[in-house]
């Protein structure tokens, strides 16, 4: 059930950071990453890793997370 909840959350919110997912579902990164990787392997999600420079130049985060690596790792649905 949690596996599908994660998928539906991304479906509703578009591109979502790993940090956002861990906060929303109250899970550690080590618990949620295998579930995200499941959807990536199935071809349902794409993982996007932004370089640290993207944080400063593009302001991709709604809130500043001081370039926490999980704030720069995003997941989105495949088209």
N, CA and C atoms as an extended XYZ file, in Angstrom:
237
Properties=species:S:1:pos:R:3:atomname:S:1:resname:S:1:resid:I:1 pbc="F F F"
N         0.816       -1.190        0.000 N   UNK     1
C         0.000        0.000        0.000 CA  UNK     1
C         0.868        1.267        0.000 C   UNK     1
N         1.913        1.289        0.806 N   UNK     2
C         2.793        2.450        0.839 CA  UNK     2
C         3.453        2.673       -0.517 C   UNK     2
N         3.784        1.589       -1.169 N   UNK     3
C         4.400        1.668       -2.496 CA  UNK     3
C         3.495        2.431       -3.465 C   UNK     3
N         2.219        2.110       -3.476 N   UNK     4
C         1.280        2.808       -4.367 CA  UNK     4
C         0.998        4.230       -3.874 C   UNK     4
N         1.016        4.450       -2.570 N   UNK     5
C         0.818        5.808       -2.047 CA  UNK     5
C         1.926        6.743       -2.519 C   UNK     5
N         3.145        6.235       -2.532 N   UNK     6
C         4.276        7.035       -3.008 CA  UNK     6
C         4.093        7.376       -4.483 C   UNK     6
N         3.712        6.394       -5.276 N   UNK     7
C         3.490        6.611       -6.706 CA  UNK     7
C         2.386        7.651       -6.923 C   UNK     7
N         1.285        7.528       -6.199 N   UNK     8
C         0.165        8.464       -6.366 CA  UNK     8
C         0.538        9.876       -5.906 C   UNK     8
N         1.362        9.974       -4.876 N   UNK     9
C         1.814       11.291       -4.417 CA  UNK     9
C         2.615       11.992       -5.514 C   UNK     9
N         3.497       11.250       -6.164 N   UNK    10
C         4.281       11.820       -7.266 CA  UNK    10
C         3.369       12.136       -8.446 C   UNK    10
N         2.404       11.275       -8.694 N   UNK    11
C         1.439       11.493       -9.774 CA  UNK    11
C         0.679       12.802       -9.555 C   UNK    11
N         0.294       13.085       -8.332 N   UNK    12
C        -0.466       14.295       -8.014 CA  UNK    12
C         0.388       15.559       -7.987 C   UNK    12
N         1.651       15.414       -7.606 N   UNK    13
C         2.496       16.583       -7.382 CA  UNK    13
C         3.535       16.844       -8.458 C   UNK    13
N         3.628       15.975       -9.443 N   UNK    14
C         4.616       16.176      -10.506 CA  UNK    14
C         6.007       15.800      -10.039 C   UNK    14
N         6.983       16.621      -10.320 N   UNK    15
C         8.364       16.362       -9.906 CA  UNK    15
C         8.479       16.605       -8.403 C   UNK    15
N         8.948       15.585       -7.683 N   UNK    16
C         9.019       15.647       -6.222 CA  UNK    16
C        10.431       15.280       -5.771 C   UNK    16
N        10.964       16.044       -4.827 N   UNK    17
C        12.307       15.747       -4.324 CA  UNK    17
C        12.260       14.596       -3.324 C   UNK    17
N        13.377       13.929       -3.204 N   UNK    18
C        13.501       12.858       -2.218 CA  UNK    18
C        13.273       13.415       -0.820 C   UNK    18
N        13.776       14.603       -0.559 N   UNK    19
C        13.576       15.240        0.743 CA  UNK    19
C        12.092       15.459        1.018 C   UNK    19
N        11.366       15.929        0.024 N   UNK    20
C         9.928       16.138        0.173 CA  UNK    20
C         9.215       14.823        0.480 C   UNK    20
N         9.589       13.765       -0.208 N   UNK    21
C         8.967       12.456        0.017 CA  UNK    21
C         9.250       11.928        1.419 C   UNK    21
N        10.490       12.070        1.882 N   UNK    22
C        10.816       11.579        3.227 CA  UNK    22
C        10.046       12.353        4.288 C   UNK    22
N         9.879       13.630        4.078 N   UNK    23
C         9.121       14.443        5.046 CA  UNK    23
C         7.626       14.130        4.994 C   UNK    23
N         7.086       14.005        3.803 N   UNK    24
C         5.650       13.746        3.662 CA  UNK    24
C         5.251       12.400        4.261 C   UNK    24
N         6.048       11.369        3.988 N   UNK    25
C         5.713       10.020        4.453 CA  UNK    25
C         6.362        9.670        5.792 C   UNK    25
N         7.105       10.603        6.376 N   UNK    26
C         7.761       10.383        7.674 CA  UNK    26
C         8.618        9.123        7.655 C   UNK    26
N         9.422        8.995        6.602 N   UNK    27
C        10.307        7.843        6.442 CA  UNK    27
C        11.740        8.314        6.266 C   UNK    27
N        12.668        7.452        6.633 N   UNK    28
C        14.079        7.732        6.372 CA  UNK    28
C        14.352        7.505        4.892 C   UNK    28
N        15.373        8.187        4.415 N   UNK    29
C        15.777        8.043        3.018 CA  UNK    29
C        16.073        6.581        2.684 C   UNK    29
N        16.700        5.872        3.612 N   UNK    30
C        17.055        4.465        3.380 CA  UNK    30
C        15.826        3.568        3.267 C   UNK    30
N        14.697        4.002        3.787 N   UNK    31
C        13.459        3.222        3.689 CA  UNK    31
C        12.699        3.527        2.405 C   UNK    31
N        12.737        4.765        1.968 N   UNK    32
C        11.928        5.160        0.812 CA  UNK    32
C        12.637        4.926       -0.527 C   UNK    32
N        13.975        4.993       -0.542 N   UNK    33
C        14.710        4.835       -1.802 CA  UNK    33
C        14.453        3.492       -2.490 C   UNK    33
N        14.428        2.362       -1.771 N   UNK    34
C        14.137        1.093       -2.460 CA  UNK    34
C        12.761        1.079       -3.131 C   UNK    34
N        11.784        1.760       -2.530 N   UNK    35
C        10.453        1.818       -3.133 CA  UNK    35
C        10.467        2.673       -4.390 C   UNK    35
N        11.214        3.756       -4.371 N   UNK    36
C        11.347        4.595       -5.558 CA  UNK    36
C        12.096        3.851       -6.658 C   UNK    36
N        13.135        3.128       -6.267 N   UNK    37
C        13.906        2.355       -7.242 CA  UNK    37
C        13.061        1.253       -7.879 C   UNK    37
N        12.099        0.709       -7.134 N   UNK    38
C        11.165       -0.273       -7.691 CA  UNK    38
C        10.415        0.341       -8.870 C   UNK    38
N         9.870        1.557       -8.676 N   UNK    39
C         9.109        2.222       -9.736 CA  UNK    39
C        10.010        2.627      -10.902 C   UNK    39
N        11.258        2.986      -10.607 N   UNK    40
C        12.205        3.317      -11.677 CA  UNK    40
C        12.484        2.073      -12.516 C   UNK    40
N        12.727        0.934      -11.860 N   UNK    41
C        12.984       -0.322      -12.592 CA  UNK    41
C        11.785       -0.736      -13.436 C   UNK    41
N        10.575       -0.475      -12.958 N   UNK    42
C         9.351       -0.802      -13.697 CA  UNK    42
C         9.102        0.164      -14.853 C   UNK    42
N         9.888        1.232      -14.918 N   UNK    43
C         9.732        2.205      -15.992 CA  UNK    43
C         8.642        3.229      -15.740 C   UNK    43
N         8.143        3.304      -14.519 N   UNK    44
C         7.064        4.238      -14.187 CA  UNK    44
C         7.574        5.610      -13.751 C   UNK    44
N         8.772        5.642      -13.136 N   UNK    45
C         9.358        6.891      -12.660 CA  UNK    45
C        10.736        7.096      -13.266 C   UNK    45
N        11.137        8.353      -13.293 N   UNK    46
C        12.489        8.718      -13.673 CA  UNK    46
C        13.131        9.422      -12.488 C   UNK    46
N        14.361        9.041      -12.179 N   UNK    47
C        15.132        9.719      -11.139 CA  UNK    47
C        15.945       10.823      -11.800 C   UNK    47
N        15.929       11.997      -11.206 N   UNK    48
C        16.654       13.148      -11.730 CA  UNK    48
C        17.577       13.653      -10.629 C   UNK    48
N        18.867       13.618      -10.886 N   UNK    49
C        19.854       14.114       -9.929 CA  UNK    49
C        20.414       15.429      -10.444 C   UNK    49
N        20.095       16.501       -9.759 N   UNK    50
C        20.585       17.814      -10.164 CA  UNK    50
C        21.935       18.084       -9.521 C   UNK    50
N        22.816       18.755      -10.233 N   UNK    51
C        24.104       19.118       -9.629 CA  UNK    51
C        23.896       20.200       -8.571 C   UNK    51
N        24.802       20.287       -7.634 N   UNK    52
C        24.697       21.290       -6.574 CA  UNK    52
C        24.608       22.691       -7.167 C   UNK    52
N        25.261       22.933       -8.283 N   UNK    53
C        25.213       24.258       -8.910 CA  UNK    53
C        23.797       24.630       -9.342 C   UNK    53
N        22.944       23.652       -9.588 N   UNK    54
C        21.559       23.931       -9.985 CA  UNK    54
C        20.794       24.614       -8.868 C   UNK    54
N        21.151       24.312       -7.654 N   UNK    55
C        20.473       24.907       -6.506 CA  UNK    55
C        20.664       26.425       -6.497 C   UNK    55
N        21.868       26.862       -6.729 N   UNK    56
C        22.175       28.286       -6.686 CA  UNK    56
C        21.697       29.000       -7.944 C   UNK    56
N        21.877       28.390       -9.100 N   UNK    57
C        21.580       29.085      -10.350 CA  UNK    57
C        20.110       29.046      -10.741 C   UNK    57
N        19.408       27.958      -10.443 N   UNK    58
C        18.022       27.819      -10.898 CA  UNK    58
C        16.988       27.895       -9.788 C   UNK    58
N        17.418       27.864       -8.550 N   UNK    59
C        16.501       27.893       -7.403 CA  UNK    59
C        15.386       26.871       -7.591 C   UNK    59
N        15.763       25.604       -7.717 N   UNK    60
C        14.796       24.543       -7.988 CA  UNK    60
C        13.950       24.188       -6.774 C   UNK    60
N        14.422       24.527       -5.591 N   UNK    61
C        13.679       24.176       -4.378 CA  UNK    61
C        12.747       25.316       -3.988 C   UNK    61
N        11.581       24.965       -3.466 N   UNK    62
C        10.668       25.983       -2.968 CA  UNK    62
C        11.231       26.604       -1.684 C   UNK    62
N        11.864       25.784       -0.870 N   UNK    63
C        12.501       26.233        0.364 CA  UNK    63
C        13.980       25.898        0.280 C   UNK    63
N        14.815       26.700        0.901 N   UNK    64
C        16.247       26.424        0.877 CA  UNK    64
C        16.574       25.291        1.840 C   UNK    64
N        17.240       24.277        1.322 N   UNK    65
C        17.671       23.137        2.136 CA  UNK    65
C        19.190       23.104        2.212 C   UNK    65
N        19.819       24.250        1.883 N   UNK    66
C        21.269       24.389        1.909 CA  UNK    66
C        21.961       23.262        1.159 C   UNK    66
N        21.423       22.950        0.004 N   UNK    67
C        21.981       21.947       -0.908 CA  UNK    67
C        22.104       20.562       -0.286 C   UNK    67
N        21.137       20.187        0.523 N   UNK    68
C        21.037       18.815        1.027 CA  UNK    68
C        20.919       17.918       -0.198 C   UNK    68
N        21.759       16.899       -0.338 N   UNK    69
C        21.705       16.042       -1.533 CA  UNK    69
C        20.317       15.473       -1.817 C   UNK    69
N        19.538       15.186       -0.781 N   UNK    70
C        18.197       14.647       -1.016 CA  UNK    70
C        17.247       15.709       -1.565 C   UNK    70
N        17.590       16.990       -1.381 N   UNK    71
C        16.771       18.065       -1.944 CA  UNK    71
C        17.043       18.242       -3.429 C   UNK    71
N        18.155       17.691       -3.902 N   UNK    72
C        18.520       17.814       -5.309 CA  UNK    72
C        18.251       16.538       -6.096 C   UNK    72
N        17.656       15.555       -5.448 N   UNK    73
C        17.299       14.305       -6.118 CA  UNK    73
C        15.778       14.291       -6.263 C   UNK    73
N        15.318       14.259       -7.516 N   UNK    74
C        13.894       14.343       -7.810 CA  UNK    74
C        13.405       13.075       -8.493 C   UNK    74
N        12.104       12.865       -8.396 N   UNK    75
C        11.440       11.762       -9.094 CA  UNK    75
C        10.214       12.323       -9.783 C   UNK    75
N         9.970       11.834      -10.995 N   UNK    76
C         8.781       12.246      -11.742 CA  UNK    76
C         8.275       11.073      -12.561 C   UNK    76
N         7.003       11.162      -12.956 N   UNK    77
C         6.410       10.116      -13.782 CA  UNK    77
C         7.011       10.144      -15.170 C   UNK    77
N         7.125        8.989      -15.767 N   UNK    78
C         7.512        8.914      -17.172 CA  UNK    78
C         6.299        9.232      -18.023 C   UNK    78
N         6.528        9.835      -19.164 N   UNK    79
C         5.419       10.183      -20.074 CA  UNK    79
C         4.815        8.962      -20.708 C   UNK    79
